[in-house]
């Protein structure tokens, strides 16, 4: 495994000596392009690293300072937990210093130090005091501030010691966190294929791992960290991955743990305006997160205000969690105007549709109290699976209600109250059925899984044979039947009282209005005995028949049974088979039976 390291980004106005300082600290050239070295202007992200006096390793992401390359700067700072802010002693605070500070504050970077460069050219004290006050006000805390000179080496030892103290104070990343590696470089190496680089903020990557890139699987063929081949690496770290897969990666795409993130192009967010920015937000902006830079459409959901809710429609899906922060920038603003406008904190990665009039205002009210947790999600979505909650960045809290499903408590209570009434209405509308099918109840309650229905069943309801019925209800006799059916059954029983084994013909059943459904209901209610399709007798007729047959010389034939029962072969044969099944008689051979 790669030795632990820390990653720090630079920030500051163009030509204030960021690259010179990194070069002096590391002995490495952060400017990769010949044009950068020729012009002395950083236009792409640069990378260099060194070992600090404590033995800790630190890698620097050197970003451009020119206003035209603010998007590139954000791509370098986005995944990095700490910053080395650079201000030149001879120029002091400049417009791009302010823009970089607003970006850092909006991104939520809260760890850093201040290096006042060119201390050999001017008194660093005024610039140092002014810049430190600004950084403290922006939320970076009581940052260490040191005068240095990359040209003469003045103050570099103190800066190295300050970097040691900075990285020691950084929060430890979670090695078990799901991987989201934002790609900041992608290129091809002869004989190896596709290679990508990025800053791994947390989690672990190993050779052989399968990750996802835009929903497509890719496999890690080889892994480097600071030019060293390693078998695995944990965040925070600068890494290079040799990938095998069908998709061509680009800067701004992300390698993620499969199933651990929600790829979405529609998010509901809480908007916090950047210091010095004024609303309302333009309808079209650029959203930044990690190294991604994606055009988006902004739809305010309520009144424009600090902390107002909005819906962002991104030009392409991004892998997001609740609580992620997107920086909203207007790349079209004029020179001198603040282009970093707002922070958008993700509150829902699968927001509901807004179809009705007034739905946007209602959604804004719901989001006003929303937080980045499972309970907040469930208040909106009502029911979510374990995996869905995890992919949204909110591991489930508490036990599922059924089969990995979690429910909003109020919604689950409401469903529990509704189910008995739904079953009652179904029974009233379908009196001849033995109960409400679980699938019908699922549709009626608007549930996505039949197992949720069965989990809601409580006494006096019960589930049997895929139907929900009420336990303890009267099921014996005609009292359980609708009045017309009960009258018809009583008339039939009057017929059978005179000839108990002469089952009515189809014509008589039709005349009484006893069709297939009515007969099935009467049999379920115990009002009739069905011995075969179309052959029904009075309850207990099988026991009476068995008693009569027991008086015959044993064994007996079908003909003898038919005569003893006073019935036809149409009834005698299925009745004897019924008696065989119930253990009242048994076959001796192909012709004879005997009573038991």
C-alpha positions as CSV (number, residue, x, y, z in Angstrom):
1,X,0.0,0.0,0.0
2,X,1.1,3.6,-0.7
3,X,2.5,5.5,2.3
4,X,0.1,8.1,3.7
5,X,0.2,11.6,2.2
6,X,-1.6,14.9,2.3
7,X,-2.7,17.1,-0.6
8,X,-2.7,20.9,-0.6
9,X,-3.8,23.2,-3.4
10,X,-2.3,26.6,-4.1
11,X,-4.5,29.7,-4.6
12,X,-3.9,33.4,-5.3
13,X,-3.7,36.1,-7.9
14,X,-1.8,35.5,-11.2
15,X,2.0,36.2,-11.1
16,X,2.2,36.2,-7.2
17,X,4.7,33.3,-7.3
18,X,2.6,30.2,-6.6
19,X,4.5,28.0,-9.0
20,X,7.9,29.5,-8.0
21,X,7.1,28.7,-4.3
22,X,6.1,25.1,-5.1
23,X,9.2,24.7,-7.2
24,X,11.3,26.0,-4.3
25,X,9.6,23.7,-1.8
26,X,9.7,20.5,-3.8
27,X,12.6,20.9,-6.3
28,X,10.1,19.9,-9.0
29,X,8.7,21.8,-12.0
30,X,4.9,22.1,-11.5
31,X,4.4,23.7,-14.9
32,X,4.1,20.8,-17.3
33,X,3.6,22.7,-20.6
34,X,6.4,24.3,-22.5
35,X,4.2,27.3,-23.1
36,X,3.7,27.8,-19.3
37,X,7.5,27.7,-18.7
38,X,8.1,30.1,-21.7
39,X,5.4,32.6,-20.6
40,X,5.9,32.2,-16.9
41,X,2.1,31.8,-16.7
42,X,0.3,28.7,-15.3
43,X,-2.6,27.8,-17.5
44,X,-3.0,24.1,-16.5
45,X,-3.0,22.2,-13.2
46,X,0.5,21.3,-12.0
47,X,1.6,18.7,-9.5
48,X,4.7,18.4,-7.3
49,X,5.4,16.8,-4.0
50,X,8.0,16.7,-1.2
51,X,8.7,15.2,2.2
52,X,8.2,17.5,5.2
53,X,10.6,17.7,8.2
54,X,8.3,15.3,10.2
55,X,8.5,12.7,7.4
56,X,5.0,13.4,6.2
57,X,4.6,13.5,2.5
58,X,2.7,16.4,0.9
59,X,1.6,16.8,-2.7
60,X,0.7,20.2,-4.2
61,X,-1.9,20.9,-6.8
62,X,-0.7,24.1,-8.4
63,X,-3.6,26.1,-10.0
64,X,-3.7,29.0,-12.5
65,X,-4.1,32.4,-11.0
66,X,-5.3,34.2,-14.1
67,X,-9.0,35.1,-14.2
68,X,-9.4,33.4,-17.6
69,X,-8.6,30.0,-16.0
70,X,-10.9,30.2,-13.0
71,X,-12.6,27.0,-14.1
72,X,-9.2,25.2,-14.2
73,X,-8.4,26.5,-10.7
74,X,-11.7,25.2,-9.4
75,X,-11.0,21.8,-10.9
76,X,-7.7,21.6,-8.9
77,X,-9.1,22.9,-5.6
78,X,-12.4,21.1,-5.7
79,X,-11.3,17.7,-4.3
80,X,-8.5,19.0,-2.0
81,X,-9.0,19.5,1.8
82,X,-6.5,22.3,2.4
83,X,-5.0,25.4,0.6
84,X,-1.8,27.4,0.6
85,X,-2.9,30.9,-0.2
86,X,-0.3,33.0,-1.9
87,X,-0.2,36.8,-1.8
88,X,2.8,38.9,-3.1
89,X,4.3,41.4,-0.7
90,X,4.9,44.0,-3.4
91,X,1.3,43.9,-4.8
92,X,-0.8,42.8,-1.8
93,X,-4.5,41.8,-2.2
94,X,-5.6,41.7,-5.8
95,X,-8.9,41.0,-7.7
96,X,-8.1,37.4,-8.4
97,X,-7.0,36.9,-4.8
98,X,-10.6,37.9,-3.8
99,X,-12.2,35.6,-6.4
100,X,-10.1,32.7,-5.3
101,X,-11.0,33.3,-1.7
102,X,-14.7,33.5,-2.5
103,X,-14.4,30.2,-4.4
104,X,-12.6,28.6,-1.4
105,X,-15.2,29.8,1.0
106,X,-18.1,28.7,-1.2
107,X,-16.5,25.3,-1.7
108,X,-16.2,24.9,2.1
109,X,-12.4,24.7,2.3
110,X,-11.6,25.5,6.0
111,X,-8.0,24.5,6.4
112,X,-5.0,26.5,5.0
113,X,-2.1,28.8,5.6
114,X,-0.9,32.0,4.1
115,X,2.4,32.5,2.3
116,X,3.3,36.1,1.5
117,X,5.8,35.9,-1.3
118,X,8.5,38.2,-2.6
119,X,9.4,39.2,0.9
120,X,12.8,40.2,-0.6
121,X,11.2,42.9,-2.8
122,X,8.9,44.7,-0.3
123,X,8.0,44.8,3.4
124,X,5.6,41.8,3.8
125,X,3.9,43.1,7.0
126,X,1.1,45.2,5.4
127,X,0.1,42.5,2.9
128,X,0.4,39.8,5.5
129,X,-1.9,41.5,8.0
130,X,-4.5,42.4,5.4
131,X,-4.5,39.0,3.8
132,X,-4.7,37.1,7.1
133,X,-7.7,39.2,8.2
134,X,-9.5,38.3,5.0
135,X,-8.8,34.6,5.3
136,X,-10.0,34.6,8.9
137,X,-13.1,36.4,7.9
138,X,-13.7,33.8,5.2
139,X,-13.7,31.0,7.7
140,X,-10.2,29.6,7.4
141,X,-9.6,30.2,11.1
142,X,-6.5,31.7,12.6
143,X,-4.3,30.7,9.7
144,X,-0.5,30.7,10.1
145,X,0.9,33.5,7.9
146,X,4.6,33.5,6.9
147,X,6.7,35.9,4.7
148,X,8.8,33.9,2.2
149,X,10.8,34.3,-1.0
150,X,10.9,31.6,-3.5
151,X,13.8,33.3,-5.2
152,X,16.1,33.7,-2.2
153,X,14.8,30.8,0.0
154,X,13.9,33.2,2.8
155,X,11.3,31.7,5.2
156,X,11.1,28.3,3.4
157,X,12.1,26.3,6.5
158,X,9.4,28.0,8.5
159,X,6.9,27.4,5.7
160,X,7.8,23.7,5.7
161,X,7.2,23.6,9.5
162,X,3.9,25.4,9.1
163,X,2.9,22.9,6.4
164,X,3.7,20.1,8.9
165,X,1.4,21.7,11.4
166,X,-1.3,22.2,8.8
167,X,-1.4,18.6,7.6
168,X,-1.3,17.3,11.2
169,X,-4.5,19.2,11.9
170,X,-6.4,17.9,8.9
171,X,-9.3,15.5,9.7
172,X,-8.5,11.9,8.9
173,X,-10.4,10.6,5.8
174,X,-12.5,7.5,6.1
175,X,-10.7,4.6,4.3
176,X,-14.0,2.7,4.1
177,X,-15.8,5.6,2.4
178,X,-17.1,4.9,-1.2
179,X,-14.7,6.1,-3.8
180,X,-15.4,9.1,-5.9
181,X,-12.2,10.1,-7.8
182,X,-12.7,13.2,-9.9
183,X,-10.5,13.0,-13.0
184,X,-8.3,16.0,-13.6
185,X,-6.1,14.5,-16.4
186,X,-6.8,11.7,-18.9
187,X,-4.3,10.5,-21.5
188,X,-3.0,7.4,-23.3
189,X,0.3,5.7,-22.6
190,X,1.9,3.5,-25.3
191,X,1.7,-0.1,-24.2
192,X,-0.5,0.6,-21.2
193,X,-3.6,2.3,-22.6
194,X,-5.8,4.8,-20.7
195,X,-4.4,6.6,-17.7
196,X,-6.2,9.0,-15.5
197,X,-5.1,11.1,-12.5
198,X,-6.9,12.8,-9.7
199,X,-7.0,13.5,-6.0
200,X,-8.6,10.7,-4.0
201,X,-10.3,12.4,-1.0
202,X,-11.3,9.2,0.9
203,X,-11.8,5.5,0.5
204,X,-9.5,2.9,-0.9
205,X,-8.5,1.9,-4.5
206,X,-6.7,-1.4,-5.2
207,X,-5.3,-2.9,-8.3
208,X,-8.0,-5.2,-9.7
209,X,-10.9,-3.1,-8.4
210,X,-13.9,-2.6,-10.6
211,X,-15.2,1.0,-10.6
212,X,-17.8,2.8,-12.7
213,X,-17.3,5.7,-15.1
214,X,-20.5,7.2,-16.4
215,X,-22.3,4.0,-15.5
216,X,-19.9,1.8,-17.4
217,X,-17.6,-0.7,-15.6
218,X,-13.8,-0.1,-15.7
219,X,-11.1,-2.1,-14.0
220,X,-7.9,-0.8,-12.4
221,X,-5.0,-2.5,-14.2
222,X,-2.3,-0.6,-12.4
223,X,-1.9,2.1,-9.8
224,X,0.7,4.8,-9.1
225,X,1.0,7.4,-6.3
226,X,3.6,10.1,-6.7
227,X,5.3,8.1,-9.5
228,X,5.5,4.9,-7.4
229,X,3.8,1.7,-8.3
230,X,1.5,0.6,-5.5
231,X,-1.0,-2.2,-5.0
232,X,-3.5,0.0,-3.1
233,X,-3.9,3.6,-1.9
234,X,-6.2,5.3,0.6
235,X,-7.3,8.9,0.6
236,X,-6.2,11.6,0.8
237,X,-3.8,10.9,-2.1
238,X,-2.7,11.9,-5.6
239,X,-3.1,8.9,-7.8
240,X,-2.7,7.7,-11.3
241,X,-4.8,4.8,-12.5
242,X,-4.3,2.6,-15.6
243,X,-7.8,1.6,-16.6
244,X,-9.3,-1.1,-18.8
245,X,-12.8,-0.3,-20.1
246,X,-14.8,0.7,-23.1
247,X,-15.4,4.3,-22.2
248,X,-13.0,7.2,-22.8
249,X,-12.6,9.3,-19.6
250,X,-12.2,13.0,-19.6
251,X,-11.5,15.7,-17.0
252,X,-14.6,16.3,-14.9
253,X,-15.8,12.7,-15.0
254,X,-15.5,10.6,-11.9
255,X,-14.6,7.0,-11.0
256,X,-16.9,5.8,-8.4
257,X,-17.7,2.7,-6.3
258,X,-20.5,0.8,-8.1
259,X,-23.9,1.4,-6.5
260,X,-22.6,3.9,-4.0
261,X,-23.6,7.1,-5.7
262,X,-26.6,8.5,-7.5
263,X,-25.9,9.7,-11.0
264,X,-28.3,12.5,-11.5
265,X,-28.9,15.5,-13.8
266,X,-31.7,17.0,-11.6
267,X,-31.1,18.1,-8.0
268,X,-32.9,20.2,-5.4
269,X,-30.5,22.5,-3.6
270,X,-30.2,25.2,-0.9
271,X,-28.6,28.2,-2.4
272,X,-26.3,30.4,-0.3
273,X,-25.1,33.5,-2.1
274,X,-21.3,34.1,-2.2
275,X,-19.9,37.0,-0.2
276,X,-20.4,40.1,-2.4
277,X,-22.7,38.4,-4.9
278,X,-26.2,39.7,-5.4
279,X,-29.3,37.8,-6.6
280,X,-31.4,36.9,-8.4
281,X,-29.3,34.1,-10.0
282,X,-29.2,34.0,-13.8
283,X,-31.2,31.2,-15.3
284,X,-28.1,29.6,-16.8
285,X,-24.9,29.1,-14.9
286,X,-22.0,26.6,-14.6
287,X,-21.9,24.2,-11.7
288,X,-18.6,23.0,-10.3
289,X,-17.9,20.1,-8.1
290,X,-14.6,18.2,-7.9
291,X,-13.0,18.7,-11.3
292,X,-16.4,18.8,-13.0
293,X,-17.6,21.9,-14.7
294,X,-21.2,21.5,-16.0
295,X,-23.7,24.0,-17.5
296,X,-26.9,24.0,-15.6
297,X,-30.4,25.7,-15.6
298,X,-31.5,27.2,-12.4
299,X,-35.1,27.2,-11.3
300,X,-35.9,29.1,-8.0
301,X,-38.5,27.2,-6.0
302,X,-39.6,29.9,-3.7
303,X,-38.9,33.6,-2.9
304,X,-35.3,34.8,-3.6
305,X,-33.5,34.8,-0.2
306,X,-30.4,33.7,1.5
307,X,-30.6,29.9,1.8
308,X,-33.4,29.8,-0.8
309,X,-34.3,26.5,-2.5
310,X,-33.7,25.9,-6.2
311,X,-33.8,23.1,-8.7
312,X,-30.7,22.6,-10.9
313,X,-31.0,20.8,-14.3
314,X,-27.4,19.7,-15.1
315,X,-26.3,19.3,-18.7
316,X,-25.0,15.8,-17.8
317,X,-25.5,13.4,-14.9
318,X,-23.0,13.7,-12.0
319,X,-22.5,11.2,-9.2
320,X,-23.8,13.0,-6.1
321,X,-24.7,12.5,-2.4
322,X,-26.9,14.6,-0.2
323,X,-24.8,17.3,1.4
324,X,-22.5,17.8,-1.6
325,X,-21.6,21.4,-2.4
326,X,-21.7,22.7,-5.9
327,X,-20.2,26.1,-6.7
328,X,-22.4,28.2,-9.1
329,X,-20.4,30.4,-11.4
330,X,-21.3,32.8,-14.2
331,X,-18.5,32.5,-16.8
332,X,-20.1,35.2,-18.9
333,X,-19.7,38.1,-16.5
334,X,-17.6,41.0,-17.5
335,X,-14.0,41.8,-16.3
336,X,-13.9,42.9,-12.7
337,X,-17.3,41.4,-11.9
338,X,-17.5,38.5,-9.3
339,X,-18.2,35.3,-11.2
340,X,-18.5,32.9,-8.3
341,X,-22.1,33.6,-7.3
342,X,-23.3,30.9,-4.9
343,X,-23.0,27.6,-3.1
344,X,-25.6,25.0,-3.8
345,X,-25.9,22.4,-1.1
346,X,-27.6,19.2,-2.4
347,X,-30.8,18.3,-0.5
348,X,-32.3,15.7,-2.9
349,X,-30.7,13.8,-5.8
350,X,-34.1,12.4,-7.0
351,X,-36.5,15.3,-6.6
352,X,-40.2,14.8,-7.2
353,X,-41.8,16.2,-10.3
354,X,-43.5,19.6,-10.0
355,X,-46.8,19.1,-11.9
356,X,-49.4,21.1,-10.1
357,X,-49.8,24.8,-9.8
358,X,-48.1,25.9,-6.6
359,X,-46.0,22.7,-6.4
360,X,-42.7,24.7,-6.5
361,X,-43.7,26.8,-3.5
362,X,-44.8,23.7,-1.6
363,X,-41.5,22.1,-2.5
364,X,-39.6,25.1,-1.2
365,X,-41.4,24.9,2.1
366,X,-40.6,21.2,2.4
367,X,-36.9,21.9,1.7
368,X,-36.7,24.8,4.2
369,X,-36.4,22.2,7.0
370,X,-34.6,19.6,5.0
371,X,-31.3,18.2,6.1
372,X,-28.8,15.7,4.5
373,X,-30.2,12.6,6.3
374,X,-32.4,9.6,5.7
375,X,-35.3,11.0,7.7
376,X,-35.4,14.0,5.5
377,X,-35.3,11.9,2.3
378,X,-38.1,9.6,3.5
379,X,-40.4,12.6,4.2
380,X,-40.2,13.3,0.5
381,X,-39.9,9.9,-1.0
382,X,-41.9,8.0,1.7
383,X,-40.4,4.6,0.8
384,X,-36.8,3.9,-0.1
385,X,-34.6,0.7,-0.2
386,X,-31.4,0.3,1.7
387,X,-29.3,0.6,-1.5
388,X,-31.2,3.7,-2.6
389,X,-30.5,5.5,0.6
390,X,-26.8,4.5,0.6
391,X,-26.5,5.7,-3.0
392,X,-28.0,9.0,-2.0
393,X,-25.3,9.3,0.7
394,X,-27.6,8.6,3.7
395,X,-27.0,5.1,5.2
396,X,-30.3,3.8,6.6
397,X,-31.2,4.6,10.1
398,X,-33.0,1.9,12.1
399,X,-34.5,-1.4,10.9
400,X,-36.4,-1.7,7.6
401,X,-40.2,-2.1,7.7
402,X,-40.0,-5.0,5.2
403,X,-37.5,-6.6,2.8
404,X,-34.9,-3.8,2.9
405,X,-37.6,-1.1,2.6
406,X,-37.5,1.9,4.9
407,X,-40.5,4.1,5.4
408,X,-41.3,7.6,6.6
409,X,-42.9,6.8,10.0
410,X,-46.0,9.0,9.4
411,X,-46.6,7.5,6.0
412,X,-46.2,4.0,7.4
413,X,-48.7,4.7,10.2
414,X,-51.2,6.1,7.6
415,X,-50.8,3.0,5.5
416,X,-51.5,0.8,8.5
417,X,-54.7,2.8,9.1
418,X,-55.8,2.7,5.5
419,X,-55.3,-1.0,4.9
420,X,-58.3,-2.4,7.0
421,X,-60.6,0.1,5.3
422,X,-59.3,-0.8,1.9
423,X,-59.9,-4.5,2.7
424,X,-63.4,-3.8,4.0
425,X,-64.4,-1.8,0.9
426,X,-63.2,-4.6,-1.3
427,X,-65.1,-7.2,0.6
428,X,-68.3,-5.2,0.3
429,X,-67.8,-4.8,-3.4
430,X,-66.8,-8.5,-4.0
431,X,-68.8,-10.5,-1.4
432,X,-68.3,-13.7,-3.3
433,X,-64.5,-13.6,-3.1
434,X,-62.6,-15.2,-0.2
435,X,-60.6,-12.0,0.4
436,X,-58.7,-9.1,-1.2
437,X,-55.8,-10.2,-3.4
438,X,-52.5,-8.8,-2.1
439,X,-51.6,-7.4,-5.5
440,X,-54.9,-5.5,-5.6
441,X,-54.1,-4.0,-2.2
442,X,-50.7,-3.1,-3.4
443,X,-52.2,-1.1,-6.3
444,X,-54.8,0.5,-4.1
445,X,-52.2,1.7,-1.6
446,X,-49.7,2.8,-4.3
447,X,-46.9,0.5,-2.9
448,X,-44.0,-0.7,-5.0
449,X,-43.6,-4.1,-3.5
450,X,-46.1,-6.8,-2.4
451,X,-44.0,-7.5,0.7
452,X,-44.8,-4.1,2.0
453,X,-48.5,-5.0,2.0
454,X,-48.0,-8.2,4.0
455,X,-45.9,-6.3,6.4
456,X,-48.8,-4.0,7.1
457,X,-51.2,-6.8,7.9
458,X,-52.2,-6.9,11.6
459,X,-55.0,-8.8,13.4
460,X,-57.8,-9.1,12.7
461,X,-56.5,-9.1,9.2
462,X,-54.5,-12.2,8.0
463,X,-52.9,-13.3,4.7
464,X,-53.5,-16.7,3.2
465,X,-53.2,-18.0,-0.4
466,X,-52.3,-14.5,-1.6
467,X,-55.4,-12.9,-0.2
468,X,-56.1,-10.7,2.8
469,X,-59.1,-11.7,4.9
470,X,-60.5,-10.9,8.3
471,X,-60.0,-13.5,11.0
472,X,-62.9,-14.3,13.3
473,X,-65.6,-13.4,10.8
474,X,-68.6,-15.8,10.6
475,X,-67.9,-18.2,7.7
476,X,-70.2,-21.1,8.5
477,X,-73.7,-21.3,6.8
478,X,-75.6,-18.8,4.7
479,X,-75.2,-16.0,7.2
480,X,-71.9,-15.2,5.6
481,X,-73.4,-14.9,2.1
482,X,-75.2,-12.0,0.3
483,X,-78.9,-12.2,0.7
484,X,-79.8,-13.4,-2.8
485,X,-77.2,-16.1,-2.7
486,X,-78.3,-17.2,0.8
487,X,-81.9,-17.6,-0.4
488,X,-80.9,-19.7,-3.4
489,X,-78.7,-21.9,-1.2
490,X,-81.6,-22.4,1.3
491,X,-83.9,-23.4,-1.6
492,X,-81.2,-25.9,-2.8
493,X,-80.9,-27.4,0.7
494,X,-84.6,-27.8,0.8
495,X,-84.4,-30.0,-2.4
496,X,-81.5,-32.0,-0.9
497,X,-83.4,-32.6,2.4
498,X,-85.8,-34.8,0.4
499,X,-83.1,-36.5,-1.7
500,X,-79.8,-35.9,0.0
501,X,-77.6,-37.6,-2.6
502,X,-79.4,-36.4,-5.8
503,X,-77.1,-33.4,-6.6
504,X,-79.0,-30.8,-8.6
505,X,-78.5,-30.6,-12.4
506,X,-77.0,-27.6,-14.1
507,X,-80.4,-26.4,-15.1
508,X,-81.7,-26.3,-11.5
509,X,-78.6,-24.4,-10.4
510,X,-79.0,-21.9,-13.2
511,X,-82.6,-21.4,-12.3
512,X,-81.7,-20.7,-8.7
513,X,-79.0,-18.2,-9.9
514,X,-76.2,-20.2,-8.5
515,X,-73.3,-19.8,-10.9
516,X,-69.7,-20.7,-10.5
517,X,-68.8,-17.7,-8.3
518,X,-71.9,-18.1,-6.1
519,X,-71.3,-21.8,-5.6
520,X,-67.7,-21.1,-4.7
521,X,-68.7,-18.6,-2.1
522,X,-71.3,-21.0,-0.6
523,X,-68.7,-23.8,-0.4
524,X,-66.2,-21.4,1.3
525,X,-68.9,-20.4,3.8
526,X,-69.6,-24.0,4.6
527,X,-73.1,-23.8,3.3
528,X,-72.6,-26.5,0.6
529,X,-70.2,-29.4,0.0
530,X,-68.6,-29.6,-3.4
531,X,-67.5,-33.2,-4.3
532,X,-66.6,-32.4,-7.9
533,X,-67.1,-29.7,-10.5
534,X,-70.8,-29.1,-10.8
535,X,-71.7,-31.6,-8.1
536,X,-72.7,-30.1,-4.8
537,X,-74.5,-31.6,-1.8
538,X,-75.5,-30.5,1.7
539,X,-72.8,-30.1,4.3
540,X,-72.1,-33.4,6.1
541,X,-73.5,-35.4,3.1
542,X,-70.2,-37.3,2.8
543,X,-70.3,-38.5,6.4
544,X,-73.9,-39.6,6.0
545,X,-73.0,-41.5,2.8
546,X,-70.0,-43.2,4.5
547,X,-72.4,-44.4,7.3
548,X,-74.8,-45.9,4.8
549,X,-72.0,-47.6,2.8
550,X,-70.6,-49.1,5.9
551,X,-73.8,-51.2,6.2
552,X,-73.3,-52.8,2.8
553,X,-71.5,-56.2,2.5
554,X,-67.9,-55.4,2.1
555,X,-66.3,-54.8,-0.4
556,X,-68.9,-53.1,-2.6
557,X,-69.2,-51.9,-6.1
558,X,-70.1,-48.5,-7.6
559,X,-73.5,-49.9,-8.6
560,X,-74.2,-51.2,-5.1
561,X,-73.2,-47.8,-3.6
562,X,-75.4,-46.0,-6.1
563,X,-78.4,-48.1,-5.1
564,X,-77.7,-47.7,-1.4
565,X,-77.5,-43.9,-1.7
566,X,-80.4,-43.5,-4.1
567,X,-78.5,-41.5,-6.6
568,X,-77.1,-41.6,-10.2
569,X,-73.7,-42.6,-11.4
570,X,-73.0,-38.9,-12.2
571,X,-73.0,-38.3,-8.4
572,X,-71.9,-41.7,-7.1
573,X,-68.6,-41.8,-8.8
574,X,-67.2,-38.4,-7.7
575,X,-68.7,-38.9,-4.3
576,X,-66.9,-42.2,-3.8
577,X,-63.6,-40.6,-5.0
578,X,-64.2,-37.8,-2.5
579,X,-64.7,-40.5,0.2
580,X,-61.4,-42.1,-0.9
581,X,-59.6,-38.8,-0.6
582,X,-60.9,-38.1,2.9
583,X,-60.1,-41.6,4.2
584,X,-63.7,-42.8,4.7
585,X,-63.4,-45.5,2.1
586,X,-60.5,-47.1,0.1
587,X,-60.2,-49.0,-3.2
588,X,-59.6,-52.7,-3.0
589,X,-59.2,-53.3,-6.7
590,X,-60.4,-51.7,-10.0
591,X,-64.1,-52.5,-9.1
592,X,-64.4,-52.8,-5.4
593,X,-64.1,-50.5,-2.3
594,X,-64.6,-50.9,1.3
595,X,-65.5,-48.7,4.2
596,X,-62.9,-47.7,6.8
